[in-house]
Amino acid sequence: MKQETQIYPFSLLSKETQEELATAFSYEKVKKETILLEQEITSVEKVYLLSKGRARYYYELNNTKILTGELEPGDNFGGLSILLNDAVCIRSLKILEDSVFITLKAELFLVVCKANPKFQDYFTNEFGKCMLNKSFSGIISRRMKDKEFNLPFFNRPIRTIFQPNIITCLMETSIKDAAIKMSRNNGSAILIKKDKRTIKGIVTDADLRKKVIAKHMDMSQPISTIMSSPVISISADCQVFEAFLSMIENDKRHLAVYGQSGDITGIVSEKDLISAQTKSTYLLIKTVKSATTIQEIENIHSKLEKMLLDPIKNGASPEYITRLITTFSDAIIDKVIRFSLDKMPSPPCKFVFLTMGSEGREEQTLISDQDNAIVYEDVEHFKEAKQYFDKLSCLICDQLDMAGYRFCDGDNMAKNPKWCQPLSQWKAYFNTWIRTSNPENLLHSSIFFDFRGTWGDLSLADDLKEYLLTSIKNWAGFLRNLTENVTYFKPPIGRFGKFIVETRGDQKGSLDIKLGMMPITDFTRVYALKNGISQTNTLTRLFRLYTRHAIT
């Protein structure tokens, strides 16, 4: 089907991509009078390229067909719906005579669009031309508005939350004049520009209180002396939960919002998000950051399950829920480590706190035990460093247990001296597990190789990750043994295709979903390690593997 790849817009793609697509196309014959796709009902799973025949597309409103047109050989259909309408058909497609379509799966189409902006621009430009038609734009606008404001709150795009109201001034503007401008425009932040286009920083009302008023600063000084830089920004199309998490991860209360052109169009604040949805799990994470005792942390953790009920009931995706739980856990780990360090002298060298298992993969559920470790620098005074970090790790793990993260039954925790070691010893561990195949080493591999640097000097975690991937590449036998180990696992499905549930204890009659997911997690780990993928999250690994054509 190489000739099909020469049809515009496929001809925009590189020769290599065209050759790959030629093997991915499929033929589909459709009989006359068939309604192949139905507006707002059919899920568009393919892009259709008409090879032979005729078809009519239309939008039906009050029993009247409007926005009609015909497809001729060489025309395509479905790309707009996939890109811009969550793969729900925008207009119906009826076959006028026996036709032949060449089809491309939606998943591959999206991958090609992401890698080839000019190819994607063809479809978005077509959408723009359609929007010039008032009937089409009216239909789409109504549908998008209804859709956005019925979305679960956390999945809504930021553009539905904030009002574009950008307040700016130049770097040389005085603090007093900038404050007056903020007041007149009723804004809580002002963006600082180097010139007409270049934004260099941001000043918030909190900055004015803490840096100017509290310190009796001269207000004739330029505003640039108190600005924060760089400005953390987010796309207007990003979801609310991404804005929440960006604020938490960057410890900011204001984010600059940019539109499709890349230009900043406004600012969204913590207050904007909270006022839009006052009952928010985000608030719970904020209280973790302000906690002063481990008892407060324990109390906050106990509320997590109840607070997650709202987003779950509102249809929040599993990806969002697990990411939220991970962010919450990371916030607690951060606080617990700081509590522990306050009780100790300064560390003798750099170190990093690792999380493994489900927390390392950012797939933690509500009930999780500890899987963690400490890696520290190789130093001359090894004995003193060892004594220090052994004590610190006990403090950390004990307080995590008090906070609601129970001890690991397998003792895979930093408080076990075996898992609190210098970088060289961790490399020795990894080398042994890779080169010596036995059940214990394979078990350690499945737990420890899904590690993530959570707190401290992340370069130590990066060094260890690079060593791991290089070592596996140089010892192919390990992957064979790991793969064989994966095949021994049996999913919880009985002889007649029914799920096997727990037969005793508090969970009697329940299905262990985590156990059922193990084959997918283990399979993905094997392929990720084989292909040198450093990320640990299973969905991220699968996406990386797919884009590298390692899986189909």
Residue pairs with C-beta under 8 A, 6 or more apart in sequence:
1 22
1 25
1 102
2 18
2 19
2 22
4 10
4 22
4 25
4 49
4 51
4 102
5 11
5 13
5 18
5 19
5 21
5 22
6 18
7 49
7 74
8 122
9 118
9 119
9 122
9 123
10 18
10 21
10 119
11 18
12 116
12 118
12 119
12 122
13 21
13 112
13 116
13 119
14 116
17 112
17 115
17 116
20 549
21 104
21 108
21 112
24 104
24 105
24 108
25 49
25 102
25 103
25 104
26 102
26 103
26 104
27 51
27 100
27 101
27 102
27 103
28 46
28 48
28 100
28 101
28 102
28 103
29 98
29 99
29 100
29 101
30 36
30 53
30 95
30 98
30 99
30 100
30 101
31 95
31 98
32 95
32 96
32 97
32 98
32 99
33 94
33 95
34 94
34 95
35 92
35 93
35 94
35 95
36 48
36 55
36 93
36 94
36 95
37 44
37 77
37 78
37 89
37 91
37 92
37 93
38 89
38 92
39 59
39 60
39 89
39 90
39 91
39 92
40 88
40 89
40 90
40 143
41 88
41 89
42 88
42 89
43 87
43 88
43 89
44 78
44 81
44 82
44 87
44 88
44 89
44 106
45 87
45 105
45 106
46 78
46 103
46 104
46 105
46 106
46 109
47 76
47 77
47 78
47 79
47 82
47 103
47 104
47 106
47 109
48 76
48 77
48 78
48 93
48 101
48 102
48 103
49 74
49 75
49 76
49 101
49 102
49 103
49 104
50 71
50 72
50 73
50 74
50 75
50 76
50 77
50 99
50 100
50 101
51 73
51 99
51 100
51 101
51 102
52 73
52 99
52 100
53 73
53 95
53 96
53 97
53 98
53 99
53 100
54 70
54 71
54 72
54 95
54 96
54 97
54 99
55 70
55 71
55 77
55 93
55 94
55 95
55 96
55 99
56 68
56 69
56 70
56 71
56 93
56 94
56 96
57 67
57 68
57 69
57 70
57 71
57 77
57 91
57 92
57 93
57 94
58 65
58 66
58 67
58 68
58 69
58 91
58 92
58 94
59 65
59 66
59 67
59 90
59 91
59 92
59 135
59 136
59 139
60 66
60 92
61 139
66 135
67 91
67 133
67 135
67 136
67 139
70 96
71 77
71 93
77 93
78 89
78 106
79 109
79 123
79 126
80 90
80 123
80 126
80 127
80 130
81 87
81 88
81 89
81 90
82 106
82 109
82 110
83 110
83 113
83 120
83 123
83 124
83 127
84 124
84 127
87 106
90 140
107 546
111 546
111 547
112 119
113 119
113 120
113 123
114 120
115 547
130 136
130 137
131 137
131 140
148 156
148 157
148 160
149 156
149 160
152 311
152 314
152 315
152 316
153 240
153 276
153 277
153 311
153 314
154 239
154 240
154 241
154 244
154 277
154 311
154 314
154 316
154 320
155 239
155 240
155 241
155 315
155 316
155 317
155 320
156 239
156 240
157 236
157 237
157 238
157 239
157 240
158 234
158 235
158 236
158 237
158 238
158 239
158 240
158 243
158 257
158 268
159 236
159 237
159 257
161 240
161 243
161 268
161 272
161 273
161 276
162 257
162 266
162 267
162 268
162 272
163 266
164 257
164 265
164 266
165 185
165 187
165 266
165 267
166 191
166 264
166 265
166 266
166 267
167 181
167 182
167 185
167 187
167 189
167 190
167 191
167 267
168 190
168 191
168 192
168 193
168 199
169 177
169 178
169 181
169 190
169 191
169 192
169 193
169 223
170 192
170 193
170 194
170 195
171 192
171 193
171 194
171 200
171 201
171 222
171 223
171 224
171 227
172 222
172 224
173 181
173 192
173 222
173 223
174 219
174 220
174 221
174 222
174 223
175 208
175 212
175 217
175 218
175 219
175 220
175 221
175 222
175 223
175 225
175 226
176 219
176 220
177 223
178 190
178 192
178 203
178 223
179 208
179 212
179 219
181 190
182 188
182 189
182 190
182 205
187 267
188 204
188 205
188 254
188 267
188 269
188 271
189 202
189 203
189 204
189 205
189 254
189 267
189 269
190 202
190 203
190 223
191 199
191 201
191 202
191 231
191 256
191 264
191 267
192 199
192 200
192 201
192 202
192 203
192 223
192 224
192 227
193 199
193 200
194 200
199 231
199 256
199 264
200 224
200 227
200 229
200 230
200 231
201 224
201 227
201 228
201 229
201 230
201 231
202 227
202 228
202 229
202 231
202 254
202 256
202 267
203 223
203 226
203 227
203 228
204 228
204 253
204 254
206 253
207 226
207 227
207 228
208 226
211 217
211 226
212 219
212 226
217 226
231 256
231 264
232 246
232 250
232 252
232 255
232 256
233 255
233 256
233 257
233 258
233 264
234 242
234 243
234 246
234 255
234 256
234 257
234 258
234 268
235 257
235 258
235 259
236 257
236 258
236 259
236 260
236 265
237 260
239 320
240 273
240 276
240 277
241 316
241 320
241 323
241 324
243 255
243 268
243 273
244 273
244 280
244 282
245 323
245 324
245 327
246 252
246 255
247 253
247 255
247 270
247 273
248 282
248 285
248 286
248 289
248 327
248 331
249 327
253 269
253 270
253 271
254 267
254 268
254 269
254 270
255 267
255 268
255 269
256 264
256 266
256 267
257 264
257 265
257 266
257 267
257 268
258 264
258 265
259 265
273 280
273 282
274 280
274 282
274 283
279 310
281 304
281 307
281 308
281 310
281 311
281 324
281 328
284 300
284 303
284 304
284 307
284 328
285 327
285 328
285 331
287 296
287 300
288 297
288 300
288 328
288 331
288 332
288 335
289 331
289 335
291 297
291 300
291 335
294 336
294 339
294 399
294 402
294 403
297 332
297 335
297 336
297 402
297 403
298 402
298 403
298 404
301 332
301 403
301 404
302 404
304 325
304 328
304 366
305 366
308 321
308 324
308 325
308 366
311 320
311 321
311 324
312 321
319 539
322 362
322 363
322 364
322 365
323 362
325 364
325 365
325 366
326 359
326 362
326 363
326 364
329 359
329 364
329 368
329 405
330 454
332 400
332 403
332 405
333 353
333 355
333 400
333 454
333 455
334 455
336 396
336 399
336 400
336 403
337 353
337 396
337 455
337 456
339 399
340 392
340 395
340 396
340 399
341 347
341 392
343 395
344 388
344 391
344 392
344 395
345 388
347 376
347 388
347 389
347 392
348 379
348 381
348 384
348 385
348 388
349 376
349 377
349 379
349 385
350 376
350 377
350 456
350 457
350 459
350 460
351 374
351 375
351 376
351 377
351 389
351 456
351 457
351 460
352 374
352 375
352 376
352 453
352 454
352 455
352 456
352 457
352 458
352 460
352 461
353 372
353 373
353 374
353 396
353 414
353 453
353 454
353 455
353 456
354 360
354 372
354 373
354 374
354 375
354 451
354 452
354 453
354 454
354 461
355 371
355 372
355 451
355 452
355 454
356 371
356 372
356 373
356 412
356 447
356 448
356 450
356 451
356 452
357 371
357 412
357 447
357 450
358 364
358 365
358 368
358 371
358 514
359 368
359 371
359 372
359 452
359 454
360 371
360 450
360 451
360 452
360 536
361 450
361 452
361 521
361 536
361 537
361 538
362 452
362 536
362 537
363 521
363 537
363 538
365 514
368 405
369 405
369 406
369 407
369 408
369 409
370 397
370 400
370 401
370 405
370 406
370 407
370 408
370 412
370 413
371 408
371 412
371 413
371 447
372 396
372 397
372 400
372 412
372 413
372 414
372 419
372 454
373 412
373 413
373 414
373 419
373 420
373 426
373 448
373 451
374 389
374 392
374 393
374 414
374 419
374 420
374 421
375 421
375 422
375 423
375 426
375 460
375 461
375 464
376 385
376 389
376 421
376 422
376 423
376 460
377 385
377 422
377 423
377 460
378 422
378 423
378 424
379 385
379 422
382 422
385 422
386 420
389 420
390 417
390 420
393 413
393 414
393 415
393 420
394 415
396 414
396 415
397 407
397 413
397 414
397 415
398 415
401 407
407 413
410 447
412 419
412 447
412 448
413 419
414 420
421 429
423 460
423 463
423 464
426 464
427 464
427 467
429 444
429 448
430 448
430 449
430 464
430 467
430 468
430 471
431 471
432 441
433 441
433 442
433 444
433 445
433 448
434 445
434 471
434 472
434 475
434 478
435 475
435 478
437 477
437 478
437 481
439 485
442 481
442 482
442 485
445 478
445 482
446 482
446 485
446 522
446 525
449 468
449 525
449 529
450 525
450 536
451 461
451 464
451 465
451 536
452 461
452 536
453 460
453 461
453 462
465 534
468 529
469 529
469 532
469 534
472 478
472 479
472 529
472 530
473 532
479 526
479 529
479 530
482 525
482 526
482 529
483 526
485 522
486 519
486 522
486 523
486 526
489 518
489 519
489 522
491 516
491 519
492 499
492 500
492 501
492 511
492 512
492 515
492 516
493 499
493 500
494 500
499 511
499 516
500 511
501 508
501 509
501 510
501 511
502 508
502 509
502 510
502 511
502 512
520 538
521 538
524 538
524 541
524 542
524 545
525 541
527 541
527 545
527 550
527 551
528 535
528 541
528 544
528 545
530 550
531 544
531 545
531 548
531 550
533 541
533 544
533 545
535 541
535 544
542 551
545 551
546 552
